[in-house]
């Protein structure tokens, strides 16, 4: 009979907690909050789940921030995202927090902070959130009047997903922000 360690039990508790959080979000996604009472009920479920975690766990404030954000309260979400990141939220959830915090900051009229948060993510670990980083950063840039840079990011993110014209679109994206006087790179309709 295998011996169950404290680490095994902690991992099981964490997995159970993550499953219950995912289930709460799944219920919310199938029946999103259409009024403030429904939204408050959803946030209460997430608050109760977050309360199960140790006070220094960054996952609790992150999930609470997501719940506030998803129910239309960016102003309530921002301090919770910041708290989660200050507590050391990293990895996939940490990257999500930076994307979502940047979007909320943009909604609150602070896109420059969103640009500062997301720009380092362009060269960070690559994962399925890369396009979301670029899309959110593009919105922040557009809010600052830097639409060409934003469009370049979005085109660059889109190019690899196209069935054709990947190289052309990547070149067009680069040319949107390339300093004048640089020799143009062939940008015809290629495969």
C-alpha positions in Angstrom: 0.0 0.0 0.0 1.5 3.4 -1.0 2.2 5.9 1.7 0.3 9.2 1.4 2.5 12.1 2.4 1.6 15.6 3.5 2.6 16.9 0.1 0.3 14.4 -1.6 -2.6 15.5 0.6 -1.8 19.2 0.0 -1.7 18.5 -3.8 -5.1 16.7 -3.6 -6.6 19.7 -1.7 -5.2 22.1 -4.2 -6.6 20.1 -7.1 -10.0 19.8 -5.4 -10.0 23.6 -4.8 -9.1 24.3 -8.5 -11.9 21.9 -9.6 -14.4 23.7 -7.5 -13.3 27.1 -8.7 -13.5 25.8 -12.3 -17.0 24.5 -11.6 -18.1 27.9 -10.3 -16.8 29.6 -13.4 -18.4 27.0 -15.6 -21.8 27.8 -14.0 -21.2 31.5 -14.4 -20.2 31.1 -18.0 -23.4 29.2 -18.8 -25.6 31.7 -16.9 -23.6 34.9 -16.7 -24.6 37.6 -14.3 -27.3 39.6 -15.9 -28.1 41.8 -12.9 -26.2 43.0 -9.9 -27.9 40.5 -7.5 -26.9 37.5 -9.6 -23.3 39.0 -10.0 -23.1 39.5 -6.2 -24.2 35.8 -5.7 -21.4 34.7 -8.0 -18.8 36.9 -6.3 -19.9 35.4 -2.9 -19.2 31.9 -4.2 -15.8 32.9 -5.3 -15.2 34.8 -2.0 -16.1 31.7 0.0 -13.7 29.6 -2.1 -10.9 32.2 -1.7 -11.5 32.2 2.1 -10.5 28.6 2.3 -7.0 29.4 1.3 -4.2 30.7 3.5 -4.0 34.5 3.9 -0.8 34.6 1.9 -2.1 32.6 -1.1 -2.1 34.7 -4.2 -4.8 32.5 -5.8 -7.5 33.9 -3.6 -7.2 37.5 -4.5 -6.7 36.6 -8.2 -9.9 34.6 -8.4 -11.8 37.4 -6.5 -10.3 40.0 -9.0 -11.5 37.8 -11.9 -15.0 37.7 -10.4 -15.2 41.4 -9.9 -13.8 42.0 -13.4 -16.2 39.6 -15.0 -19.2 41.2 -13.4 -18.2 44.7 -14.7 -16.2 46.1 -11.8 -12.7 46.8 -13.0 -12.3 49.3 -10.2 -12.7 46.6 -7.6 -10.6 44.1 -9.5 -7.4 46.2 -9.9 -6.4 46.2 -6.2 -7.0 42.5 -6.0 -4.9 41.7 -9.1 -2.1 43.8 -7.6 -2.4 42.0 -4.3 -2.2 38.6 -6.1 0.9 39.7 -8.0 2.5 41.2 -4.9 1.9 37.9 -3.1 3.9 36.1 -5.8 1.3 34.9 -8.3 3.3 33.5 -11.2 3.1 31.0 -14.0 0.0 30.8 -16.0 -2.3 32.5 -13.4 0.3 35.3 -13.0 0.4 35.9 -16.7 -3.4 36.0 -16.8 -3.4 38.5 -13.9 -1.1 40.8 -15.9 -3.3 40.6 -19.0 -6.5 41.2 -17.0 -5.0 43.9 -14.8 -3.8 45.7 -17.9 -7.2 45.5 -19.5 -8.9 46.8 -16.3 -6.4 49.6 -16.0 -7.1 50.6 -19.6 -10.8 50.6 -18.8 -10.1 52.9 -15.9 -8.1 55.3 -18.1 -4.6 54.1 -17.1 -3.4 52.4 -20.3 0.3 53.4 -19.8 0.5 51.1 -16.8 -1.0 48.3 -18.9 1.8 48.9 -21.5 4.4 48.7 -18.7 3.0 45.5 -17.4 2.6 43.7 -20.7 5.6 44.8 -22.7 8.0 42.4 -20.8 5.5 39.6 -21.6 6.3 39.9 -25.3 9.7 38.3 -24.6 8.7 36.1 -21.7 7.7 32.4 -21.7 5.6 31.6 -24.7 2.3 29.9 -24.1 -1.3 30.0 -25.3 -1.7 33.4 -23.8 0.7 35.1 -26.2 -2.0 36.4 -28.5 -4.1 37.7 -25.5 -1.0 39.6 -24.4 -0.6 41.2 -27.8 -4.3 41.9 -28.2 -4.5 43.6 -24.7 -1.3 45.5 -25.3 -2.6 46.6 -28.6 -5.7 48.0 -26.9 -3.6 49.8 -24.4 -1.4 51.3 -27.1 -4.4 52.4 -29.1 -5.8 54.2 -25.9 -2.5 56.1 -25.9 -2.8 57.1 -29.5 -0.2 54.6 -30.7 -2.6 52.7 -33.0 0.1 51.7 -35.5 2.1 49.9 -32.9 -1.1 48.2 -31.7 -2.0 47.2 -35.2 1.5 45.8 -35.8 1.1 43.6 -32.7 -2.3 42.3 -33.7 -1.2 41.6 -37.3 1.9 39.9 -36.0 -0.2 37.7 -33.7 -2.7 36.9 -36.4 -0.1 36.1 -39.2 0.8 32.6 -37.9 -2.8 31.6 -37.8 -3.6 32.4 -41.4 -3.8 29.6 -44.0 -1.8 31.7 -46.4 0.0 35.1 -46.5 1.8 34.5 -43.2 5.1 36.1 -44.3 3.4 39.0 -46.0 1.3 39.9 -43.0 4.3 39.5 -40.7 6.2 41.9 -43.0 3.3 44.4 -43.1 3.2 44.3 -39.3 6.9 45.0 -39.1 6.6 47.9 -41.6 4.0 49.6 -39.6 6.6 50.4 -36.9 9.9 50.1 -38.7 11.7 53.4 -38.8 11.5 55.3 -42.0 14.5 54.9 -44.3 14.8 51.2 -43.7 14.9 49.2 -46.9 11.5 47.5 -47.5 11.4 43.8 -47.3 9.6 41.9 -50.0 6.0 41.9 -48.9 4.1 40.4 -51.8 1.4 37.8 -51.4 3.4 34.8 -50.4 2.6 31.5 -48.7 
